[in-house]
Amino acid sequence: MKACIIQPPYSMDPAMADECFAFKMAQLELCDKTMDIIVLPEYSDDPCCTNTREDTLTAYEKYSVPLLEACAATAKRCRSMLFVNGLYETSTGYRNTTYCFNREGEVVGKYFKKHLPPLEFGPLALDSDYTFEFSEPYILEMEGLRFGFLTCYDFYFYEAFPNIARQNVDIIIGCSLQRSDSHQALEIMCRFLAYNTNAYVLRSSVSMDEQATVCGASMIVDPFGNVLANMRSMRGLATAEFDPKNKYYKPAGFGGAPAPHYEYMEWGRHPQQYRPAGSFIVRTDEMTPYPRTRLEAPAAKTLEAIGAAIATDIQEIALPLTNSDEGILVHSTPLEQIFKKFSCHTIFELQTDAAEVLKKLPSLLHRYDCEKHVFLNIQEDLKPLAEDLLPKVRIQ
C-alpha cells in the first residue's frame, strides 16, 4: 500500500489565502493512481490563520465547496482513499470534521474532533456539546482496513490511545496543524501513538516556513516506531509504501507469548488509580451555565444523599465545611470521603468562615483532581487568603 501526505504552505497573513489554497489544489493534481491513501491537513478550507468566527466562516464559505469537489475528483481519478479536514455544518452548529472519501470519490465517513482547544471552544464557537458525552473511538472500515482518527489537539490526549488500540485499528489518520510544536516533539508523539496502538500513523500538517523548526512534520510512521517519511518544513507531498497488516508483536512480559503492546497493558490496567475519567464526569464550574439545579446544604448530610442527588443530575451541591479533629466535615461526613467517591461528578459549592479550613483545601482538591469542579462561597475577609491558596478556584 502506498500513502501520500500533503503539506501545503500556511501563512499568518490572510492576504495569502488564495495562494496557499492554490498550492494545495496543485498538489492534488500531482497525485496519481499509484497512491492508495491521500491525507491533507486540518482546516484545509481555511488556508491561512484566522482567529475569529467571522473570518473562519468567510474562509469556509469561499473554499469549502471547491476543496471538497477537488478531493472527490482526486479520489475518483486516482482510485484512492482520501482524507481531508474542514468545517461541517450540523443542525447544532459547525464542527471540526475529517471527511473520508472512498476510491469512487464518495464521502463514506466523517470524524468529529473529540478535543476542542480554547480557540475552537471560545472565539470560533464551534459545536461542542457532543464532546462532553461518552463516545467510543470513531472507526471506519474500508477495504478490510480499520481506520482510526485523531485531529490536532487530539494527539495530546494520550489517555485515549489505549481505547483506540482496543478497536484493532490498522491505520490512524491525523489531519493537523499543531503550529507551536517542534519537529522533534511531533515525531515523538507520532511514534508513541503508532507503538501504543500497533497502527500506521499518517499525519498531514502545514508548513509555516521552509526554514521553520516548528509545525509541519507531516509524517508516516509504522507500528515498530520507524519513521517512513517526515517532511519537516518541506512543502509539497511525500509518499511511503507499507503493508498495513505488518504489525509489531512482542513478548507479553518476559517469556510471554507475542502480543501487541496494548494487549499486554490491558491485562494490568487499573483506571481507578488515575485521574477521574469516564462518562460520569460533568462539565467544569466555568463551563456550566446558570441557572443550575441545586441541592442545598441541609440536605447534603450523607454520602447517600449526595449520591442520590448526583444520580438525578443535580448540577450543584452546597457543602458547609466545619473544621474538626477528624478533618473537614460536611455535617457528619468528611469532605475527603465525598471527593473520593464523587470527585468531578457534580459541582460543589464549598462554604466556610474558617481560615483553617481554607488552608486544608489545596492539597485535598489537588489530590482528587477537582479544582475545576468546585467554587468557594466565603466571607469577604477570607478572600485574599483564598486567592493566594487556590488561584484556580472561583470565589463568590
C-alpha positions as CSV (number, residue, x, y, z in Angstrom):
1,M,0.0,0.0,0.0
2,K,1.2,3.5,-0.9
3,A,0.3,6.5,1.2
4,C,0.7,10.2,0.3
5,I,0.8,13.1,2.8
6,I,0.3,16.6,1.5
7,Q,2.0,19.6,3.3
8,P,0.9,23.0,1.9
9,P,2.3,26.4,2.9
10,Y,0.5,28.3,5.7
11,S,0.6,32.0,6.4
12,M,-0.3,34.2,9.3
13,D,-1.3,36.8,6.6
14,P,-4.9,36.3,5.4
15,A,-4.0,38.0,2.2
16,M,-2.0,34.9,1.2
17,A,-5.1,32.6,1.5
18,D,-5.7,32.3,-2.3
19,E,-2.0,31.5,-3.0
20,C,-1.9,28.8,-0.2
21,F,-5.1,27.3,-1.4
22,A,-3.9,27.2,-5.0
23,F,-0.8,25.3,-3.9
24,K,-2.9,22.7,-2.1
25,M,-5.1,22.3,-5.3
26,A,-1.9,21.9,-7.4
27,Q,-0.7,19.1,-5.1
28,L,-3.9,17.2,-5.6
29,E,-3.4,17.4,-9.3
30,L,0.0,15.8,-8.8
31,C,-1.5,12.8,-7.1
32,D,-1.7,9.6,-9.3
33,K,-3.1,6.1,-9.4
34,T,-0.2,4.6,-7.5
35,M,-1.5,6.2,-4.3
36,D,-3.9,4.2,-2.2
37,I,-4.3,6.8,0.5
38,I,-4.1,10.6,0.4
39,V,-4.2,12.8,3.5
40,L,-4.5,16.6,3.8
41,P,-4.2,18.9,6.8
42,E,-6.7,20.2,9.3
43,Y,-8.7,23.2,8.3
44,S,-7.9,22.7,4.6
45,D,-10.8,25.0,3.9
46,D,-9.1,27.8,5.9
47,P,-5.7,28.2,4.2
48,C,-4.3,31.0,6.4
49,C,-4.6,31.8,10.1
50,T,-8.0,33.1,11.2
51,N,-8.8,33.7,14.9
52,T,-12.3,34.9,14.7
53,R,-15.6,33.1,13.9
54,E,-16.4,35.7,11.2
55,D,-13.1,35.2,9.4
56,T,-13.2,31.4,9.7
57,L,-16.7,31.2,8.3
58,T,-15.8,33.6,5.5
59,A,-12.9,31.2,4.5
60,Y,-15.2,28.2,4.8
61,E,-17.8,29.8,2.6
62,K,-15.2,30.6,0.0
63,Y,-13.1,27.4,0.0
64,S,-15.1,24.5,1.3
65,V,-17.1,23.6,-1.8
66,P,-14.1,23.8,-4.2
67,L,-12.0,21.9,-1.7
68,L,-14.4,19.0,-1.3
69,E,-15.1,18.9,-5.0
70,A,-11.4,18.7,-5.8
71,C,-10.9,16.0,-3.2
72,A,-13.8,13.9,-4.5
73,A,-12.4,14.3,-8.1
74,T,-8.9,13.3,-7.0
75,A,-10.1,10.3,-5.1
76,K,-12.0,9.1,-8.1
77,R,-9.3,9.9,-10.6
78,C,-6.5,8.3,-8.6
79,R,-8.7,5.5,-7.3
80,S,-7.5,6.5,-3.8
81,M,-9.0,6.7,-0.4
82,L,-8.7,10.3,0.6
83,F,-9.0,12.2,4.0
84,V,-9.3,15.9,4.4
85,N,-10.3,18.2,7.3
86,G,-12.6,21.2,7.3
87,L,-15.8,22.6,8.8
88,Y,-19.1,20.8,8.5
89,E,-22.4,22.4,9.3
90,T,-24.7,20.3,11.5
91,S,-28.1,21.2,13.0
92,T,-26.4,22.2,16.2
93,G,-23.5,24.2,14.7
94,Y,-20.3,23.9,12.8
95,R,-17.9,21.0,13.7
96,N,-14.3,20.4,13.0
97,T,-14.6,17.4,10.7
98,T,-12.4,15.0,8.8
99,Y,-14.1,13.9,5.6
100,C,-13.4,10.3,4.4
101,F,-13.7,9.6,0.7
102,N,-13.6,6.2,-0.9
103,R,-12.0,5.4,-4.2
104,E,-15.2,6.3,-6.1
105,G,-15.0,9.9,-4.7
106,E,-17.9,9.4,-2.3
107,V,-17.9,10.6,1.3
108,V,-18.3,7.4,3.4
109,G,-17.5,8.8,6.8
110,K,-17.0,11.9,9.0
111,Y,-14.8,12.1,12.1
112,F,-15.7,14.9,14.5
113,K,-12.7,16.2,16.5
114,K,-13.1,15.0,20.1
115,H,-11.0,17.6,21.9
116,L,-11.5,21.3,21.2
117,P,-8.9,23.8,22.3
118,P,-9.8,27.2,23.7
119,L,-9.9,28.9,20.3
120,E,-12.5,26.5,18.9
121,F,-14.5,26.3,22.1
122,G,-14.4,30.0,22.6
123,P,-13.9,32.6,19.8
124,L,-14.8,30.2,17.0
125,A,-17.8,28.9,18.9
126,L,-17.8,25.5,17.2
127,D,-20.4,23.0,18.3
128,S,-19.0,21.3,21.4
129,D,-21.9,19.6,23.3
130,Y,-21.1,16.2,21.7
131,T,-17.5,16.4,23.3
132,F,-19.0,16.2,26.8
133,E,-20.7,12.9,26.2
134,F,-19.3,9.4,26.3
135,S,-18.4,8.1,22.9
136,E,-16.4,5.2,21.6
137,P,-13.5,5.8,19.2
138,Y,-14.7,6.5,15.7
139,I,-13.7,3.6,13.4
140,L,-14.2,3.5,9.7
141,E,-13.8,0.2,7.8
142,M,-12.7,0.3,4.1
143,E,-11.4,-2.5,2.0
144,G,-10.7,-4.7,5.0
145,L,-8.8,-2.0,6.9
146,R,-9.8,-0.3,10.1
147,F,-9.1,3.4,10.2
148,G,-8.9,5.4,13.5
149,F,-8.7,9.2,13.7
150,L,-7.0,12.0,15.7
151,T,-7.2,15.7,14.8
152,C,-4.5,18.1,16.0
153,Y,-5.3,18.7,19.7
154,D,-6.5,15.1,19.9
155,F,-2.8,14.0,19.6
156,Y,-2.1,15.3,23.1
157,F,-4.7,13.1,25.0
158,Y,-2.6,10.0,25.5
159,E,-5.2,8.5,27.8
160,A,-7.4,8.0,24.7
161,F,-4.8,5.9,22.9
162,P,-5.5,2.6,24.8
163,N,-9.2,2.8,23.9
164,I,-8.3,3.4,20.2
165,A,-5.9,0.5,20.3
166,R,-8.7,-1.8,21.6
167,Q,-10.5,-1.3,18.3
168,N,-7.7,-3.2,16.5
169,V,-7.0,-0.3,14.1
170,D,-4.7,-0.7,11.2
171,I,-4.2,3.0,10.2
172,I,-4.7,6.3,12.1
173,I,-5.4,9.4,10.1
174,G,-4.1,12.6,11.7
175,C,-5.2,15.8,10.0
176,S,-3.4,18.5,12.0
177,L,-1.9,22.0,12.4
178,Q,-0.1,21.9,15.8
179,R,1.6,25.1,14.9
180,S,3.8,25.5,18.0
181,D,5.3,22.1,18.5
182,S,8.9,21.3,17.4
183,H,9.6,18.7,14.7
184,Q,11.2,16.5,17.4
185,A,8.1,16.7,19.7
186,L,5.8,15.9,16.8
187,E,7.9,12.9,15.8
188,I,7.9,11.6,19.4
189,M,4.1,11.9,19.6
190,C,3.6,10.1,16.3
191,R,6.0,7.3,17.2
192,F,4.5,6.9,20.6
193,L,1.0,6.7,19.1
194,A,2.0,4.1,16.5
195,Y,3.7,1.9,19.0
196,N,0.9,2.1,21.6
197,T,-1.9,1.4,19.1
198,N,0.0,-1.0,16.8
199,A,-1.1,1.0,13.8
200,Y,0.4,3.0,11.0
201,V,0.1,6.8,11.6
202,L,-0.5,9.1,8.6
203,R,-0.2,12.7,9.8
204,S,-0.6,15.7,7.5
205,S,0.1,19.3,8.6
206,V,1.1,22.6,7.1
207,S,4.5,24.4,6.6
208,M,4.8,27.8,8.3
209,D,8.1,28.4,6.6
210,E,10.6,26.2,4.8
211,Q,13.2,27.1,7.4
212,A,10.9,26.7,10.4
213,T,11.7,24.2,13.2
214,V,8.1,24.1,14.4
215,C,4.8,23.0,12.9
216,G,5.0,20.9,9.7
217,A,6.4,17.4,10.2
218,S,3.8,15.7,8.2
219,M,4.9,12.1,8.5
220,I,4.2,8.4,8.1
221,V,5.2,6.1,11.0
222,D,4.9,2.3,11.3
223,P,3.9,0.3,14.4
224,F,7.5,-0.6,15.1
225,G,8.2,3.1,15.6
226,N,10.1,3.6,12.3
227,V,9.5,6.9,10.6
228,L,8.9,6.1,6.9
229,A,8.6,9.7,5.9
230,N,8.9,13.1,7.6
231,M,8.5,16.3,5.6
232,R,9.7,18.6,8.4
233,S,9.1,22.0,6.9
234,M,9.2,21.0,3.2
235,R,6.3,21.9,1.1
236,G,4.6,19.6,-1.3
237,L,3.9,15.9,-0.9
238,A,5.7,12.8,0.3
239,T,4.9,9.1,-0.1
240,A,5.8,5.8,1.6
241,E,4.8,2.2,0.9
242,F,4.0,-0.3,3.6
243,D,2.0,-3.5,4.4
244,P,-0.8,-2.4,6.8
245,K,-1.1,-5.9,8.2
246,N,2.6,-6.0,9.2
247,K,2.3,-5.2,12.9
248,Y,4.6,-5.2,15.9
249,Y,4.3,-8.1,18.4
250,K,6.5,-8.5,21.4
251,P,6.5,-11.0,24.4
252,A,3.7,-10.1,26.8
253,G,6.1,-9.8,29.7
254,F,9.4,-11.7,29.9
255,G,8.9,-15.2,28.5
256,G,5.3,-14.5,27.5
257,A,3.6,-15.2,24.1
258,P,3.8,-12.5,21.4
259,A,1.1,-9.8,21.7
260,P,0.6,-6.2,20.7
261,H,1.9,-3.7,23.3
262,Y,-1.7,-2.5,24.2
263,E,-2.9,-6.1,24.9
264,Y,-0.2,-6.6,27.4
265,M,-1.1,-3.3,29.0
266,E,-4.8,-4.1,29.2
267,W,-4.1,-7.1,31.4
268,G,-2.8,-4.9,34.2
269,R,-4.7,-1.6,33.6
270,H,-6.4,-0.1,36.7
271,P,-8.0,3.2,35.6
272,Q,-9.2,3.9,39.1
273,Q,-5.6,4.7,40.1
274,Y,-5.5,7.7,37.7
275,R,-7.4,11.0,37.3
276,P,-11.2,10.9,37.4
277,A,-12.4,9.9,33.9
278,G,-15.4,8.4,32.2
279,S,-19.0,9.1,31.2
280,F,-19.8,10.2,34.8
281,I,-17.6,13.3,34.6
282,V,-19.6,16.6,34.3
283,R,-18.6,20.0,32.9
284,T,-16.5,22.2,35.0
285,D,-17.7,25.1,37.1
286,E,-16.6,27.5,34.4
287,M,-18.4,25.6,31.6
288,T,-21.7,25.1,33.5
289,P,-24.1,28.0,32.9
290,Y,-26.6,29.3,35.4
291,P,-29.4,28.6,36.4
292,R,-28.3,25.3,37.8
293,T,-30.3,22.6,39.6
294,R,-29.1,22.7,43.2
295,L,-29.1,20.7,46.4
296,E,-29.0,23.0,49.4
297,A,-26.7,22.4,52.4
298,P,-29.2,20.9,54.9
299,A,-30.0,18.0,52.5
300,A,-26.3,17.1,51.7
301,K,-25.6,15.4,55.0
302,T,-24.5,11.9,53.9
303,L,-22.9,10.1,51.0
304,E,-26.2,8.5,50.3
305,A,-28.0,11.9,49.9
306,I,-25.2,13.3,47.7
307,G,-25.2,10.1,45.6
308,A,-28.9,10.3,45.1
309,A,-28.7,13.9,44.1
310,I,-25.9,13.2,41.5
311,A,-27.9,10.3,40.2
312,T,-30.8,12.7,39.3
313,D,-28.4,15.1,37.6
314,I,-28.2,17.8,40.2
315,Q,-25.6,20.2,38.9
316,E,-24.6,21.9,42.1
317,I,-24.4,20.9,45.8
318,A,-23.8,23.2,48.7
319,L,-21.4,21.9,51.3
320,P,-20.8,23.9,54.6
321,L,-17.4,23.0,55.9
322,T,-16.5,22.8,59.6
323,N,-13.0,22.1,60.9
324,S,-12.7,19.3,63.5
325,D,-10.2,16.9,64.9
326,E,-11.4,14.3,62.4
327,G,-10.9,16.6,59.4
328,I,-13.0,18.9,57.3
329,L,-16.6,17.9,58.0
330,V,-19.8,18.3,56.0
331,H,-22.3,17.8,58.8
332,S,-21.1,14.3,59.8
333,T,-19.2,13.3,56.6
334,P,-15.5,14.2,56.0
335,L,-15.0,16.1,52.7
336,E,-12.3,13.7,51.7
337,Q,-14.9,10.8,51.7
338,I,-17.1,12.9,49.4
339,F,-14.3,13.7,47.0
340,K,-13.1,10.1,47.0
341,K,-16.5,8.9,45.9
342,F,-17.9,11.8,43.8
343,S,-15.0,13.9,42.6
344,C,-16.0,15.6,39.3
345,H,-19.4,14.1,39.3
346,T,-21.1,17.4,40.1
347,I,-20.1,20.9,41.2
348,F,-19.6,21.6,44.9
349,E,-20.1,25.0,46.5
350,L,-17.7,25.0,49.5
351,Q,-18.9,27.3,52.3
352,T,-16.7,28.2,55.3
353,D,-15.9,31.0,57.6
354,A,-12.7,29.5,59.0
355,A,-9.2,30.2,57.7
356,E,-8.0,26.8,59.0
357,V,-10.5,25.1,56.7
358,L,-9.2,27.1,53.7
359,K,-5.6,26.1,54.4
360,K,-6.5,22.4,54.2
361,L,-8.3,22.6,50.9
362,P,-5.4,23.0,48.4
363,S,-3.9,19.5,49.0
364,L,-7.4,17.9,49.1
365,L,-8.6,19.5,45.9
366,H,-5.4,18.6,44.1
367,R,-5.4,15.0,45.4
368,Y,-8.8,14.4,44.0
369,D,-8.3,16.5,40.8
370,C,-11.4,18.6,41.4
371,E,-10.2,22.2,41.4
372,K,-12.3,22.9,38.3
373,H,-15.4,21.3,39.8
374,V,-15.7,23.4,43.0
375,F,-16.2,27.1,43.9
376,L,-15.9,29.0,47.2
377,N,-18.6,30.9,49.0
378,I,-16.7,32.6,51.8
379,Q,-16.6,35.7,53.9
380,E,-15.0,38.9,52.4
381,D,-12.1,38.9,54.8
382,L,-11.1,35.4,53.8
383,K,-11.0,36.1,50.0
384,P,-7.3,37.3,49.9
385,L,-6.2,34.1,51.6
386,A,-8.3,32.0,49.3
387,E,-7.0,33.8,46.2
388,D,-3.4,33.1,47.3
389,L,-4.1,29.4,48.2
390,L,-6.5,28.5,45.4
391,P,-5.8,30.7,42.4
392,K,-7.7,28.3,40.0
393,V,-10.9,28.2,42.1
394,R,-13.7,30.6,41.6
395,I,-14.6,32.7,44.6
396,Q,-18.0,34.3,45.1
